[in-house]
Amino acid sequence: MPLKILTANRLIDGRPVWYCADGGWSEEFSDAAVADTPHACTLFELAARQAIASNKVVDATLINVESHNGSFVALRLRERIRANGPTTHRCAENQNIYGEYRVSL
């Protein structure tokens, strides 16, 4: 089974957020809890329905991730962009597909 992370948009401001192990939502992709079993995915989906019902988030979905250099990376480019910020940001030209930045000296 592929590893999965639960993502959504916060209802109050539309920002992308990720579901955390403590049951909260974070703006930081690196804070996300990872589901590695079908049972964990079911629990994440239940948490998503509860958060949607209480008007905390919208558009909650499970996304596939993989481990890369000790952290997790979204498999789809769309989700990498959501995790790392807009491609129009001034630092985007130095950002690789894994969200890591190159520094020019």
C-alpha positions as CSV (number, residue, x, y, z in Angstrom):
1,M,0.0,0.0,0.0
2,P,1.4,3.5,-0.8
3,L,1.9,5.9,2.0
4,K,-0.7,8.6,2.3
5,I,-1.1,12.0,3.9
6,L,-4.4,13.8,4.4
7,T,-4.6,17.3,3.0
8,A,-7.4,19.9,2.8
9,N,-7.9,23.6,2.6
10,R,-8.7,25.6,5.7
11,L,-12.2,27.0,5.4
12,I,-11.5,30.4,7.0
13,D,-8.7,31.4,4.6
14,G,-8.3,28.7,1.9
15,R,-4.7,27.8,2.9
16,P,-3.6,24.3,2.3
17,V,-3.3,22.3,5.5
18,W,-2.2,18.8,6.5
19,Y,-3.6,16.5,9.1
20,C,-1.3,15.8,12.1
21,A,-0.9,12.9,14.5
22,D,-2.4,15.0,17.3
23,G,-5.7,15.4,15.4
24,G,-5.0,19.0,14.4
25,W,-4.2,20.6,11.1
26,S,-0.9,22.3,10.2
27,E,0.2,24.6,7.4
28,E,3.5,22.7,7.4
29,F,3.7,19.6,5.2
30,S,6.5,18.3,7.4
31,D,4.0,18.1,10.3
32,A,1.7,15.7,8.5
33,A,0.9,12.3,9.9
34,V,1.5,9.4,7.5
35,A,-1.0,6.6,7.0
36,D,0.7,3.3,6.1
37,T,-2.2,0.9,6.5
38,P,-5.8,0.7,5.2
39,H,-7.0,1.1,8.8
40,A,-5.0,4.3,9.2
41,C,-6.5,5.6,5.9
42,T,-10.0,4.9,7.2
43,L,-9.2,6.8,10.4
44,F,-7.9,9.8,8.4
45,E,-11.0,9.8,6.2
46,L,-13.2,9.8,9.4
47,A,-11.1,12.8,10.7
48,A,-11.6,14.6,7.4
49,R,-15.4,14.1,7.5
50,Q,-15.5,15.4,11.1
51,A,-13.4,18.5,10.2
52,I,-15.6,19.2,7.2
53,A,-18.8,18.8,9.3
54,S,-17.4,21.3,11.8
55,N,-16.5,23.8,9.1
56,K,-12.7,23.6,9.7
57,V,-11.6,22.4,6.3
58,V,-12.9,21.7,2.8
59,D,-11.8,19.5,-0.1
60,A,-10.0,17.0,2.2
61,T,-8.3,14.2,0.3
62,L,-5.7,11.5,0.8
63,I,-2.6,12.0,-1.3
64,N,0.2,9.5,-2.1
65,V,3.7,10.3,-0.7
66,E,7.1,8.6,-0.7
67,S,10.0,8.7,1.6
68,H,13.0,10.8,0.2
69,N,16.1,11.6,2.2
70,G,14.4,11.1,5.5
71,S,11.3,13.1,4.8
72,F,8.1,12.6,2.8
73,V,7.5,14.0,-0.7
74,A,4.1,14.2,-2.5
75,L,4.1,12.1,-5.6
76,R,1.9,14.5,-7.7
77,L,3.4,17.8,-8.8
78,R,0.2,19.6,-7.8
79,E,0.6,18.5,-4.2
80,R,4.3,19.4,-4.2
81,I,3.3,22.9,-5.2
82,R,0.7,23.0,-2.5
83,A,3.3,21.9,0.0
84,N,6.1,24.2,-1.1
85,G,4.2,27.4,-2.0
86,P,3.3,29.1,-5.2
87,T,5.6,28.8,-8.2
88,T,5.6,32.5,-8.6
89,H,7.4,33.1,-5.3
90,R,10.8,34.8,-5.7
91,C,12.6,31.7,-4.4
92,A,10.8,29.3,-6.8
93,E,13.6,29.4,-9.3
94,N,15.9,27.8,-6.7
95,Q,13.4,25.2,-5.6
96,N,13.7,21.6,-6.9
97,I,10.8,19.1,-7.2
98,Y,11.4,17.9,-3.7
99,G,10.9,21.3,-2.1
100,E,14.6,21.7,-1.4
101,Y,16.3,25.0,-2.2
102,R,19.6,25.5,-4.0
103,V,21.7,28.4,-2.7
104,S,23.8,30.4,-5.2
105,L,26.8,32.0,-3.6
